[in-house]
Structures are given as C-alpha cells and as structure tokens.
Amino acid sequence: MPPYAPEPESNGRQRELFVAGVVLVLAFSAMFLSGGSQQQIAGVFQTSFLRPFTEVQLRREVARLRGVAVEDMRSLVDSLTLMLITHAAVVDENETLRELLVLGERAGAQYRPATVLRPGTPGSESMFLVDVGAEDGLRQGSAVVGPAGLIGVIREVRSRQAVGMDWTHPDFRVGAMIEDGSAYGLVERWEGEFREADRLVLNGIAFNQSVARSSRVVTSGAGGIFPRGIPIGRTQEVFDTEGSWRKSYWLDPFVDPASTTHVLVLTRDVDLDATRIWPGDSIAAADRAPVSGGAS
C-alpha cells in the first residue's frame, strides 16, 4: 500500500483561483441584471452564505451601542449626583445664612457678621480666620457664635482680619452654668484618641448637686469675656468624680466647628447678658438638631 502523501499545494491554489474567478464572473454578470434581480440575488446570499457573518456583525454593533448607552447613563448619574450634592450644600448654606440673619437682628450692631476661613495646615486644625478685625470693633477675647451657640473665641486681632480658636482647641475654656442657674462650672475640651473623638466636659459641679441628663448649658458670664447666656451644649452622663467633693459631665455641643462657614463676632460693646439673643425656643431647636461632633 503506497504511503499517504499530502495533497499537492498547487492543486489547492488552483481551486482557490477557480472559486475566485467564478465569484468575479458572477459579480460582473450581476452588474447587467435588473435592479429587482440584483435585490433577489442579494437576499439569497444574505439569508444563506452571509447570514453567519451578518449576525456576528449585528451582535458586535448591539454590544457597542449598549456600551455607549451604559457610559452615557453613568455620566448622567454622576452629573445628577454632583448636582444633588451641590444643591444640598447650597440649601444648607442658605438655611444657615437665614438663621444667622435672624440671630443678627436679635443681637444688634454689637455683633459683626463674618466668614470663617480655615488655614488647612497641619497643627492648625482648631484655628480659623475671620474677615473682620480691629477696624470693625473686634478685640482679643471676642466671642464667636453661630445660630446654635458658641463656636470659639478670638485670639489675635489684626486691622482687617482676626485669628480665632474653636472649642476643639486644647486651650479652650469658658465659664458655664446650667440654663436655670442651678449649677455652675467650667467647660473645657477633652482630648479623644483621635481628633474626631474630641469632646466637651463640664467640670467643677459640686458632688452633692445632681444635674439632669440633657440639661442645657450656657455661658455664665464669669470673667467678663463671654456674655452670659450663649448656648454651649447639653449634658450627658457623668464623666468623672473627684473624691467626694466634685464631678464632671460629658457635654454634647450644639455647634460642630468643622461645618461652620458663617459666624457673628462680638465687638467691643460687650453685652453681659445674651439670653435675649438665644431665647428658649432657639436653644430648644439647637437641642433637637444632631451634631456630628469631632474636631475641625
């Protein structure tokens, strides 16, 4: 039996040339047919020999269009999300400005409106700048307040701007009292394990005095720096007891300094009683509003 041998390559080339020639003859002949006949022939080829190729092409085109649609939808969702975030921020800022306007009307000319600017440098997280200064009547120790209450105090005054610190600063101290005057103490910052965990503590409460949970705490006016009656926060559970003669309470602050952008700053004309500026209903509104807390 003769061994198997591959088909000569010349035969394969001849068949390919023959098929190509036939296709060319048919194509050339189709040019002389009528339009109807050409359409019929094209339909036969499309539904027989060319059908697998047209289906693959169709699927590729559908996949491409779906990819374009998904990308367009993703871009639309991103745009709408950004629009909603921007709208929410603008709504919140407008609400703050309206509340500050009402507060300014109650406070009078002794408080100047200002915009807060954060330096954004390491080590200055608790410091801020305001765009008013000595020419506007500010002095060192001027109280910085917002619609919900105390934010901080001015540390350095320049001609047209001033440097302040908020309640998250380690040096922050303010004389305070329970709103009804039943107990007095000192509010200061307690350092947490990280800056967002910083909190306020009401110290110096007599051991035999009982302070109810959620009691509202305001400035006492002691020391002549902060006017009396500026809201600070609400009491929580007991933080610590020192012997048997005094104890401390956690405070939930009314103001989150990190979200503060517009404030009022006290001028030289100190009003030693700010109770009328924050009436009971406004303090109650601040008491209901959740504060995210933490350092700025």
Backbone bond lengths (Angstrom), bond angles and torsions (degrees), N, CA, C in turn:
res aa  C-N    CA-C-N  psi(-1)  N-CA   C-N-CA  omega(-1)  CA-C   N-CA-C  phi
1 M - - - 1.467 - - 1.518 108.38 -
2 P 1.331 115.91 126.14 1.466 118.26 -176.21 1.520 109.54 -67.55
3 P 1.315 118.14 143.28 1.473 121.28 179.47 1.514 111.01 -64.14
4 Y 1.384 113.53 152.58 1.475 118.96 179.48 1.512 109.47 -72.92
5 A 1.279 114.83 137.30 1.465 119.54 178.65 1.518 108.60 -130.25
6 P 1.312 118.66 141.94 1.480 120.68 179.80 1.509 111.16 -64.02
7 E 1.314 113.00 153.89 1.467 118.88 179.42 1.509 109.32 -65.51
8 P 1.284 117.27 136.53 1.470 119.24 -179.12 1.518 110.74 -57.12
9 E 1.346 114.92 140.78 1.458 120.41 -178.29 1.519 112.04 -65.23
10 S 1.318 116.21 -27.39 1.469 119.61 -178.09 1.518 111.27 -65.35
11 N 1.370 116.44 -34.37 1.462 119.03 179.04 1.525 111.24 -65.43
12 G 1.344 116.09 -40.69 1.463 119.22 178.87 1.513 111.96 -63.11
13 R 1.301 116.76 -41.62 1.464 119.77 178.78 1.522 111.22 -65.23
14 Q 1.324 116.68 -36.73 1.455 119.59 179.22 1.522 111.54 -64.23
15 R 1.366 115.66 -41.22 1.476 118.28 178.54 1.521 110.72 -64.21
16 E 1.337 116.90 -41.85 1.462 119.64 -179.84 1.522 110.63 -62.57
17 L 1.319 116.03 -42.02 1.467 119.10 178.38 1.513 111.15 -64.90
18 F 1.337 115.73 -38.31 1.464 119.40 179.88 1.522 110.83 -64.61
19 V 1.367 116.59 -45.23 1.469 120.02 179.51 1.517 110.49 -63.15
20 A 1.330 116.63 -41.81 1.459 119.68 179.16 1.514 111.26 -63.32
21 G 1.316 116.05 -40.05 1.456 119.31 178.56 1.514 111.62 -63.54
22 V 1.358 116.22 -43.48 1.464 119.66 179.12 1.523 110.43 -60.73
23 V 1.341 116.62 -42.46 1.468 120.00 -179.46 1.516 110.28 -63.56
24 L 1.323 116.40 -41.82 1.463 119.14 179.61 1.529 110.94 -64.21
25 V 1.356 117.04 -41.81 1.467 120.33 179.04 1.514 110.96 -62.16
26 L 1.359 115.68 -44.23 1.460 119.22 179.66 1.521 111.50 -64.30
27 A 1.335 115.76 -41.42 1.465 119.12 179.32 1.519 110.54 -64.57
28 F 1.337 115.81 -42.83 1.458 118.97 179.94 1.525 110.92 -65.42
29 S 1.329 116.17 -38.04 1.472 120.17 179.62 1.519 111.05 -67.82
30 A 1.351 116.92 -34.57 1.464 120.21 -178.24 1.519 111.98 -66.22
31 M 1.342 116.34 -21.48 1.463 119.52 179.65 1.515 111.58 -66.00
32 F 1.341 117.18 -25.13 1.460 121.09 -177.63 1.524 112.55 -95.12
33 L 1.322 117.57 -0.11 1.452 119.97 178.12 1.521 110.38 -82.77
34 S 1.329 115.41 163.64 1.463 119.62 177.69 1.525 110.16 -71.02
35 G 1.338 114.47 166.15 1.459 118.70 -178.50 1.516 112.51 -62.28
36 G 1.334 117.50 -38.68 1.458 120.39 179.92 1.521 111.77 -64.38
37 S 1.339 115.84 -41.37 1.463 119.66 179.86 1.523 110.60 -66.29
38 Q 1.335 116.36 -39.13 1.458 119.28 178.29 1.534 111.39 -62.16
39 Q 1.346 116.43 -40.37 1.466 120.24 178.99 1.519 111.11 -64.70
40 Q 1.345 116.47 -39.92 1.465 119.62 179.50 1.522 111.02 -64.17
41 I 1.330 116.10 -45.38 1.466 119.85 179.38 1.531 110.56 -62.81
42 A 1.331 116.01 -42.03 1.471 119.39 179.80 1.519 110.49 -63.88
43 G 1.340 117.25 -38.75 1.457 120.41 178.02 1.517 112.15 -63.71
44 V 1.368 116.41 -40.12 1.468 119.92 178.58 1.514 110.67 -62.37
45 F 1.329 116.81 -45.22 1.463 120.18 -179.45 1.533 111.53 -65.43
46 Q 1.340 116.43 -39.87 1.465 119.43 -177.99 1.524 112.07 -66.79
47 T 1.354 116.93 -32.79 1.465 120.19 -178.49 1.520 113.14 -90.88
48 S 1.326 116.72 -0.77 1.474 118.81 -178.85 1.527 110.29 -124.70
49 F 1.319 116.43 -86.84 1.461 120.01 -173.23 1.527 112.88 -67.33
50 L 1.331 117.64 -39.80 1.470 121.06 -173.71 1.523 113.53 -90.30
51 R 1.324 117.82 -3.12 1.475 119.57 -175.38 1.528 113.00 -59.95
52 P 1.362 120.94 -45.46 1.481 119.05 178.71 1.524 112.66 -59.46
53 F 1.343 115.52 -38.51 1.460 118.81 -178.51 1.527 111.74 -69.82
54 T 1.328 117.39 -40.20 1.466 120.54 179.29 1.530 111.55 -67.89
55 E 1.360 116.63 -35.13 1.464 118.90 177.74 1.529 111.42 -66.92
56 V 1.343 115.95 -41.47 1.471 118.94 177.80 1.524 110.39 -62.13
57 Q 1.314 116.58 -43.81 1.456 120.91 179.27 1.522 110.87 -63.04
58 L 1.336 116.55 -40.28 1.465 120.47 -179.96 1.531 110.57 -64.16
59 R 1.347 115.36 -43.58 1.465 118.21 179.73 1.522 111.77 -64.22
60 R 1.315 117.11 -39.25 1.460 120.20 177.65 1.521 111.38 -63.43
61 E 1.308 115.92 -39.31 1.470 119.56 -179.79 1.523 110.87 -68.83
62 V 1.348 116.30 -40.69 1.466 119.69 177.69 1.523 110.84 -63.05
63 A 1.338 116.54 -42.41 1.465 120.48 178.58 1.519 111.01 -63.01
64 R 1.343 116.62 -40.41 1.468 120.01 178.44 1.529 111.53 -63.52
65 L 1.333 116.02 -43.67 1.460 120.05 -179.91 1.527 111.34 -65.53
66 R 1.341 116.16 -37.66 1.464 118.99 177.17 1.524 111.22 -64.81
67 G 1.337 116.16 -40.53 1.461 119.21 177.68 1.514 111.71 -62.87
68 V 1.333 116.75 -41.09 1.470 120.44 177.11 1.523 110.32 -63.76
69 A 1.340 116.91 -41.10 1.472 120.52 -179.55 1.524 111.00 -65.32
70 V 1.338 116.82 -40.92 1.465 120.19 179.01 1.520 110.40 -64.30
71 E 1.327 116.77 -43.25 1.468 120.34 179.47 1.530 110.83 -63.76
72 D 1.338 116.32 -41.72 1.466 119.52 177.14 1.522 111.26 -63.30
73 M 1.334 116.45 -40.51 1.463 120.24 179.12 1.525 111.13 -65.79
74 R 1.342 115.95 -40.37 1.467 119.33 178.46 1.531 110.62 -63.16
75 S 1.323 116.76 -42.76 1.468 120.33 178.24 1.524 110.89 -62.94
76 L 1.338 116.14 -39.80 1.462 120.06 179.08 1.521 111.19 -65.01
77 V 1.349 116.78 -42.96 1.464 120.43 178.80 1.523 110.84 -63.01
78 D 1.351 116.63 -43.13 1.464 120.16 178.25 1.524 111.05 -61.13
79 S 1.323 116.71 -42.18 1.458 120.29 179.93 1.522 111.45 -64.80
80 L 1.346 116.27 -43.11 1.461 119.67 178.93 1.522 111.52 -65.77
81 T 1.344 116.88 -39.01 1.462 120.31 178.21 1.521 110.97 -62.37
82 L 1.329 116.30 -46.40 1.468 120.18 177.84 1.522 110.99 -61.80
83 M 1.322 116.40 -39.17 1.463 119.92 179.25 1.522 111.37 -64.41
84 L 1.349 116.26 -42.25 1.460 119.96 179.51 1.526 111.32 -66.06
85 I 1.344 116.86 -41.34 1.462 119.81 178.69 1.523 110.32 -63.16
86 T 1.329 116.15 -45.51 1.464 119.73 179.09 1.515 110.87 -63.12
87 H 1.333 116.39 -41.87 1.465 120.09 179.58 1.521 110.87 -63.27
88 A 1.345 116.86 -42.36 1.465 120.03 179.18 1.521 111.15 -62.96
89 A 1.355 116.44 -41.05 1.461 119.71 178.85 1.524 111.40 -64.28
90 V 1.340 115.85 -41.15 1.465 119.30 178.99 1.531 111.17 -66.23
91 V 1.334 116.18 -40.01 1.468 119.89 178.35 1.523 110.63 -62.10
92 D 1.346 116.13 -45.28 1.466 119.96 179.22 1.522 111.15 -62.44
93 E 1.327 116.72 -42.41 1.467 119.51 -179.73 1.520 110.95 -65.94
94 N 1.329 117.34 -41.18 1.461 120.12 177.98 1.525 111.43 -63.16
95 E 1.335 116.40 -39.60 1.455 119.98 178.16 1.531 110.70 -64.12
96 T 1.337 116.44 -41.90 1.463 120.40 177.68 1.522 111.13 -62.97
97 L 1.329 116.47 -42.69 1.465 119.92 179.65 1.519 111.32 -64.75
98 R 1.322 117.80 -38.18 1.464 120.02 177.06 1.526 110.92 -64.52
99 E 1.334 115.84 -43.74 1.463 118.84 178.56 1.525 111.26 -64.55
100 L 1.339 116.39 -38.16 1.458 120.43 178.93 1.521 111.21 -67.54
101 L 1.327 116.68 -34.75 1.463 120.37 177.03 1.522 111.02 -64.58
102 V 1.331 116.05 -43.77 1.474 119.62 176.99 1.519 110.30 -63.27
103 L 1.336 116.53 -42.66 1.460 120.15 178.92 1.522 110.74 -63.05
104 G 1.336 116.84 -41.99 1.462 120.36 179.21 1.518 112.57 -62.54
105 E 1.334 116.97 -35.86 1.466 119.82 178.00 1.523 110.72 -65.48
106 R 1.335 116.99 -37.65 1.465 119.96 178.37 1.527 111.39 -73.65
107 A 1.344 116.37 -35.56 1.463 120.08 -175.75 1.519 112.44 -75.45
108 G 1.323 116.99 -35.06 1.456 119.44 -179.66 1.523 112.34 87.53
109 A 1.328 115.23 -168.76 1.468 121.44 -172.71 1.517 113.22 -72.52
110 Q 1.326 119.05 -13.37 1.465 120.27 -178.38 1.528 112.23 -72.98
111 Y 1.320 117.70 -10.47 1.462 121.97 174.62 1.519 108.37 -113.98
112 R 1.332 116.60 131.20 1.452 121.58 -179.69 1.525 110.33 -106.99
113 P 1.339 118.13 132.08 1.470 119.74 176.27 1.527 110.62 -69.29
114 A 1.320 116.35 147.09 1.467 121.13 -178.62 1.518 109.82 -151.72
115 T 1.317 114.27 158.28 1.461 122.19 175.22 1.519 108.97 -104.71
116 V 1.326 115.75 135.92 1.465 121.64 -178.52 1.521 109.85 -91.91
117 L 1.323 115.45 133.11 1.463 122.47 175.94 1.523 108.35 -123.17
118 R 1.325 116.74 131.53 1.460 121.87 179.53 1.524 109.43 -98.13
119 P 1.358 118.46 131.13 1.472 120.40 179.77 1.514 112.70 -60.80
120 G 1.342 117.12 -38.84 1.457 120.44 178.97 1.511 114.28 75.94
121 T 1.337 118.05 17.55 1.460 121.31 178.85 1.521 109.74 -104.24
122 P 1.334 118.03 149.47 1.473 120.45 179.16 1.526 111.29 -57.58
123 G 1.332 115.80 135.69 1.449 120.80 179.95 1.506 114.32 90.92
124 S 1.340 117.30 -7.71 1.471 119.94 -178.61 1.522 110.85 -117.33
125 E 1.332 117.06 25.87 1.459 120.64 -174.97 1.517 112.50 -63.59
126 S 1.342 117.49 -27.23 1.462 120.69 -177.87 1.518 112.92 -97.51
127 M 1.330 116.96 4.09 1.458 121.82 -178.49 1.531 109.87 -105.69
128 F 1.319 115.70 157.03 1.459 120.49 178.13 1.525 109.48 -153.18
129 L 1.314 115.43 163.72 1.462 123.03 175.25 1.513 108.85 -113.01
130 V 1.327 116.23 147.48 1.465 121.76 171.46 1.527 107.69 -122.88
131 D 1.322 116.17 148.38 1.460 121.02 -174.38 1.522 113.24 -88.51
132 V 1.320 118.02 31.85 1.472 123.89 171.25 1.518 107.22 -132.63
133 G 1.354 115.98 155.53 1.457 118.95 -176.20 1.513 112.68 -148.66
134 A 1.332 115.37 -149.44 1.462 120.91 -175.60 1.528 111.60 -61.70
135 E 1.316 117.08 -34.94 1.467 119.82 179.07 1.527 111.91 -64.59
136 D 1.320 117.27 -18.93 1.464 121.73 178.67 1.527 112.46 -98.76
137 G 1.336 116.80 4.52 1.459 120.25 177.30 1.500 115.47 96.58
138 L 1.330 118.83 7.65 1.463 120.21 -179.84 1.527 110.42 -74.40
139 R 1.297 115.34 155.24 1.453 122.59 175.56 1.521 108.75 -140.19
140 Q 1.312 116.06 163.09 1.449 119.71 175.82 1.524 109.32 -64.72
141 G 1.322 116.26 131.25 1.456 121.09 -176.17 1.510 113.86 94.40
142 S 1.341 117.58 3.31 1.466 119.95 177.98 1.522 110.15 -64.26
143 A 1.319 115.85 135.18 1.458 120.69 178.71 1.527 110.53 -73.75
144 V 1.344 116.14 140.99 1.470 123.19 176.18 1.520 107.04 -113.37
145 V 1.327 116.38 121.95 1.458 120.60 -172.79 1.523 110.39 -131.29
146 G 1.316 114.64 164.28 1.457 122.57 174.88 1.514 109.36 -133.81
147 P 1.319 117.69 -177.16 1.470 120.26 -178.82 1.522 113.32 -57.46
148 A 1.343 117.83 -30.52 1.463 120.40 -177.29 1.520 112.86 -92.20
149 G 1.352 118.39 -13.74 1.457 118.83 178.78 1.507 113.58 142.62
150 L 1.333 115.87 -151.70 1.455 123.16 -171.62 1.520 111.86 -72.99
151 I 1.343 115.15 133.04 1.459 122.05 177.37 1.521 110.94 -108.37
152 G 1.337 116.54 -46.07 1.452 119.66 -177.70 1.511 111.11 -177.95
153 V 1.343 115.20 -152.68 1.465 121.39 -174.96 1.520 108.71 -148.19
154 I 1.331 116.28 150.90 1.457 121.96 178.14 1.528 109.68 -80.03
155 R 1.327 116.09 131.17 1.461 121.56 -179.90 1.527 112.77 -102.50
156 E 1.324 116.85 -35.66 1.471 121.14 -176.58 1.522 108.40 -141.45
157 V 1.343 115.23 133.07 1.464 120.70 -177.25 1.518 109.54 -114.14
158 R 1.312 115.51 129.38 1.458 122.51 173.14 1.520 108.47 -113.09
159 S 1.319 116.30 -178.74 1.465 118.53 -173.87 1.530 112.22 -63.57
160 R 1.348 117.00 -45.30 1.469 119.97 -175.29 1.522 113.64 -123.22
161 Q 1.307 117.55 5.60 1.449 121.07 175.31 1.519 109.05 -153.18
162 A 1.313 115.72 168.51 1.459 120.67 -178.01 1.520 109.32 -145.86
163 V 1.340 114.59 156.76 1.457 122.35 178.86 1.520 108.14 -109.04
164 G 1.317 116.30 131.75 1.454 120.54 179.99 1.512 112.08 -129.52
165 M 1.328 115.46 168.29 1.459 120.80 173.24 1.523 108.22 -126.33
166 D 1.330 116.12 144.95 1.456 119.40 178.17 1.523 109.37 -95.36
167 W 1.332 116.55 -177.21 1.466 119.69 -172.87 1.525 113.62 -71.50
168 T 1.338 118.03 -6.65 1.466 119.81 176.71 1.519 112.69 -84.22
169 H 1.333 118.04 -2.93 1.467 121.32 -179.81 1.526 109.51 -75.28
170 P 1.354 118.39 141.96 1.473 120.60 -179.51 1.525 113.92 -59.72
171 D 1.341 118.11 -26.56 1.462 121.12 -177.82 1.525 113.32 -89.87
172 F 1.311 117.86 3.64 1.463 119.38 -176.71 1.527 110.76 -71.16
173 R 1.348 115.77 129.83 1.457 123.15 175.68 1.527 107.61 -145.41
174 V 1.318 116.62 145.04 1.459 120.21 175.19 1.524 109.18 -155.48
175 G 1.331 115.51 132.91 1.453 119.69 174.43 1.515 110.20 -67.59
176 A 1.334 116.87 135.26 1.468 120.38 -173.42 1.513 110.81 -139.72
177 M 1.315 114.06 168.15 1.460 120.78 177.80 1.517 109.22 -153.56
178 I 1.320 115.24 159.25 1.460 119.76 169.91 1.520 107.65 -67.32
179 E 1.319 117.09 142.73 1.464 121.54 -171.10 1.524 113.00 -51.60
180 D 1.330 118.40 -35.97 1.464 120.38 -178.85 1.527 112.69 -85.69
181 G 1.351 117.81 3.39 1.457 121.08 177.82 1.513 114.67 78.76
182 S 1.321 118.39 14.05 1.462 121.22 -177.22 1.520 112.92 -77.71
183 A 1.323 119.12 -18.98 1.456 121.42 -179.53 1.519 109.45 -153.72
184 Y 1.338 115.11 147.01 1.460 122.02 -179.47 1.520 109.21 -124.32
185 G 1.339 115.52 153.01 1.448 119.77 178.35 1.507 111.25 -168.24
186 L 1.319 116.03 -160.98 1.464 123.19 -179.13 1.526 108.53 -128.93
187 V 1.327 116.04 126.62 1.458 121.30 177.87 1.519 108.96 -95.71
188 E 1.315 116.23 130.55 1.455 121.53 176.96 1.517 109.87 -144.74
189 R 1.311 114.46 167.40 1.463 120.44 -177.96 1.517 110.09 -85.73
190 W 1.329 115.40 137.06 1.457 121.48 174.37 1.513 107.59 -109.52
191 E 1.340 116.51 126.69 1.460 121.53 -175.09 1.521 111.52 -79.42
192 G 1.312 116.70 125.66 1.448 121.99 176.85 1.515 111.79 -87.19
193 E 1.332 115.84 -177.53 1.460 120.45 179.41 1.523 111.37 -66.86
194 F 1.328 117.62 -26.66 1.446 122.91 173.20 1.515 107.03 -142.38
195 R 1.333 116.92 165.39 1.471 120.72 -169.15 1.523 112.65 -61.20
196 E 1.340 116.62 -35.04 1.463 118.81 179.51 1.520 112.38 -67.95
197 A 1.337 116.74 -12.79 1.465 120.62 -179.71 1.526 112.44 -97.96
198 D 1.348 118.57 3.08 1.459 120.73 176.64 1.525 110.26 -61.64
199 R 1.330 115.74 141.65 1.464 120.30 -177.42 1.524 109.67 -138.14
200 L 1.314 115.78 173.85 1.454 122.27 175.05 1.522 110.05 -105.19
201 V 1.338 115.02 146.61 1.455 121.61 179.85 1.528 108.53 -130.38
202 L 1.319 115.84 135.74 1.464 122.27 173.60 1.518 107.77 -97.50
203 N 1.340 116.46 109.05 1.455 122.07 -177.12 1.532 111.36 -101.25
204 G 1.332 114.44 164.90 1.457 120.78 169.95 1.512 115.66 82.68
205 I 1.307 118.89 15.93 1.463 120.93 176.98 1.535 108.43 -79.05
206 A 1.330 115.62 132.12 1.462 119.67 -179.86 1.524 110.29 -57.78
207 F 1.327 115.50 141.98 1.459 120.68 -174.39 1.524 112.40 -60.83
208 N 1.346 115.86 -34.48 1.466 118.91 -177.22 1.519 112.89 -85.13
209 Q 1.349 117.26 -0.14 1.460 120.57 176.95 1.529 109.24 -91.56
210 S 1.306 115.08 137.42 1.458 120.69 179.06 1.524 109.12 -109.91
211 V 1.317 115.94 121.85 1.466 121.75 179.06 1.521 108.58 -106.87
212 A 1.301 116.26 122.64 1.462 120.79 -177.97 1.532 110.77 -68.45
213 R 1.310 115.34 146.22 1.463 120.71 176.44 1.529 110.03 -61.67
214 S 1.317 117.23 141.57 1.469 125.36 -179.34 1.522 112.68 70.14
215 S 1.332 117.17 19.65 1.463 119.54 172.72 1.523 108.59 -69.70
216 R 1.322 117.16 136.92 1.450 120.87 -178.15 1.525 110.09 -81.53
217 V 1.342 115.09 134.13 1.462 122.78 -177.33 1.521 108.60 -112.10
218 V 1.350 116.29 134.09 1.464 122.76 179.80 1.517 108.58 -130.18
219 T 1.334 116.01 166.91 1.462 119.96 176.24 1.524 109.21 -66.60
220 S 1.362 114.79 145.08 1.477 119.97 -177.62 1.512 112.85 -92.52
221 G 1.332 117.96 -17.08 1.463 121.09 -176.03 1.510 113.15 85.49
222 A 1.324 118.25 -0.99 1.464 121.34 179.80 1.522 109.70 -66.47
223 G 1.324 115.98 135.07 1.456 121.18 -179.80 1.505 114.08 94.55
224 G 1.324 119.55 -14.50 1.453 122.19 175.96 1.514 115.25 73.05
225 I 1.345 118.28 14.13 1.470 120.35 178.69 1.524 110.08 -97.91
226 F 1.316 116.00 -54.76 1.463 120.39 179.19 1.524 109.17 -95.89
227 P 1.313 117.92 132.16 1.468 119.38 174.50 1.527 111.29 -61.30
228 R 1.270 115.65 156.20 1.456 121.67 177.85 1.527 109.99 -74.41
229 G 1.335 116.93 137.14 1.460 120.73 171.02 1.509 116.64 100.32
230 I 1.350 119.39 6.60 1.463 120.08 177.27 1.535 108.53 -79.36
231 P 1.319 119.48 125.09 1.474 120.97 -179.65 1.527 111.78 -62.48
232 I 1.329 115.86 140.33 1.461 121.74 178.04 1.522 111.04 -117.11
233 G 1.323 117.57 -51.58 1.454 120.25 -178.13 1.509 111.02 179.64
234 R 1.317 116.81 -166.23 1.449 122.58 -180.00 1.527 109.47 -126.16
235 T 1.290 117.41 144.30 1.456 121.59 -176.33 1.521 111.09 -73.61
236 Q 1.331 114.24 148.59 1.455 121.78 174.17 1.532 108.22 -118.70
237 E 1.307 117.58 -142.55 1.455 120.20 -177.95 1.524 110.70 -76.47
238 V 1.334 115.97 168.86 1.461 121.57 177.82 1.522 109.06 -65.34
239 F 1.341 115.30 132.12 1.468 120.84 179.72 1.526 111.22 -88.45
240 D 1.336 117.21 -45.40 1.453 120.00 -175.75 1.519 108.64 -161.14
241 T 1.322 115.77 155.50 1.466 122.15 173.25 1.524 107.93 -123.82
242 E 1.310 116.07 138.29 1.458 121.65 -179.16 1.518 108.26 -112.66
243 G 1.315 114.89 103.52 1.459 119.11 -176.22 1.513 110.32 61.18
244 S 1.279 115.82 -134.15 1.465 121.10 177.06 1.517 110.37 -126.40
245 W 1.350 115.68 30.86 1.470 116.87 -177.30 1.522 114.29 -126.85
246 R 1.369 119.19 -16.10 1.464 118.21 173.95 1.525 109.49 -157.47
247 K 1.322 115.72 163.16 1.466 121.61 179.86 1.518 109.90 -146.45
248 S 1.321 115.10 167.97 1.464 122.01 -177.11 1.520 109.66 -127.96
249 Y 1.334 114.88 153.29 1.466 121.52 -179.78 1.529 109.41 -125.90
250 W 1.328 114.07 143.23 1.462 118.93 168.92 1.524 108.82 -67.19
251 L 1.339 115.15 146.93 1.467 120.76 175.11 1.522 109.27 -119.75
252 D 1.313 116.01 136.90 1.463 122.39 171.02 1.522 106.75 -97.71
253 P 1.350 118.93 106.15 1.478 120.74 -173.13 1.520 112.33 -67.76
254 F 1.329 114.55 150.34 1.465 119.79 176.13 1.518 111.99 -77.24
255 V 1.331 118.13 -23.93 1.466 122.38 -172.03 1.525 110.00 -118.88
256 D 1.314 116.36 134.06 1.463 122.66 170.85 1.528 107.34 -99.83
257 P 1.346 118.80 106.33 1.468 120.19 -176.50 1.522 113.85 -58.37
258 A 1.332 117.33 -30.80 1.463 119.75 -176.60 1.523 112.51 -62.84
259 S 1.321 118.10 -26.85 1.465 121.30 -177.26 1.524 112.45 -100.14
260 T 1.330 117.36 9.75 1.460 121.16 -175.92 1.519 110.32 -88.60
261 T 1.320 116.71 127.86 1.469 121.55 177.70 1.517 112.85 -125.32
262 H 1.329 118.23 -25.28 1.461 122.55 -179.50 1.525 108.91 -131.80
263 V 1.349 115.98 135.19 1.463 121.18 -173.78 1.524 110.27 -140.35
264 L 1.326 114.49 174.84 1.456 123.14 166.97 1.524 107.63 -118.06
265 V 1.349 115.88 139.66 1.460 121.18 -179.10 1.521 108.48 -120.58
266 L 1.342 116.11 132.12 1.460 121.88 -179.80 1.522 110.16 -69.65
267 T 1.341 116.59 137.67 1.462 121.74 177.49 1.528 110.09 -94.30
268 R 1.306 116.65 -167.47 1.462 121.21 -176.12 1.536 112.40 -66.49
269 D 1.313 116.94 -28.09 1.471 120.02 -178.75 1.521 108.84 -77.56
270 V 1.334 116.08 87.25 1.455 121.36 -174.38 1.516 110.51 -76.34
271 D 1.313 115.49 126.90 1.450 121.55 173.12 1.531 106.83 -99.47
272 L 1.316 117.61 112.49 1.460 120.71 -173.59 1.518 112.92 -74.76
273 D 1.308 118.61 -0.71 1.464 121.06 177.11 1.524 108.40 -138.15
274 A 1.322 115.56 105.64 1.469 121.08 -179.12 1.516 111.59 -100.97
275 T 1.326 117.23 13.86 1.463 120.16 -177.67 1.517 111.82 -58.32
276 R 1.335 116.56 -37.47 1.472 119.82 -177.92 1.530 111.84 -68.32
277 I 1.346 117.13 -22.79 1.463 120.23 -178.79 1.528 110.58 -75.15
278 W 1.330 115.78 -34.06 1.471 120.56 178.01 1.531 107.76 -118.72
279 P 1.311 117.44 80.98 1.464 119.13 178.01 1.520 111.42 -64.46
280 G 1.313 115.84 169.29 1.461 120.68 -175.04 1.503 113.98 -55.79
281 D 1.338 118.77 -37.44 1.460 119.91 -177.12 1.523 111.37 -69.45
282 S 1.349 118.15 -34.24 1.459 119.39 179.04 1.521 111.09 -71.09
283 I 1.347 117.15 -36.05 1.465 120.01 176.73 1.522 109.78 -67.22
284 A 1.322 116.42 -38.55 1.465 119.66 178.23 1.516 110.94 -63.21
285 A 1.353 116.96 -37.39 1.469 120.23 177.81 1.523 110.60 -64.57
286 A 1.341 116.37 -41.14 1.465 119.78 177.08 1.515 110.95 -66.21
287 D 1.329 116.29 -33.78 1.458 121.24 -179.90 1.519 111.27 -66.05
288 R 1.348 116.63 -31.79 1.462 120.33 -179.80 1.515 112.44 -80.99
289 A 1.345 115.85 -23.45 1.467 119.77 -175.99 1.518 110.29 -78.92
290 P 1.361 118.04 125.93 1.460 119.83 178.61 1.500 111.61 -69.87
291 V 1.342 116.78 141.35 1.442 123.23 176.76 1.518 108.42 -112.32
292 S 1.345 116.67 129.05 1.457 120.00 -177.84 1.516 111.49 -68.42
293 G 1.340 116.91 -24.96 1.451 120.96 175.51 1.508 111.46 72.40
294 G 1.316 115.20 176.42 1.453 120.39 177.15 1.493 112.75 96.20
295 A 1.301 115.46 169.98 1.438 122.32 -177.88 1.488 111.19 -81.24
296 S 1.301 114.38 155.92 1.455 119.40 177.71 1.491 110.86 -84.48
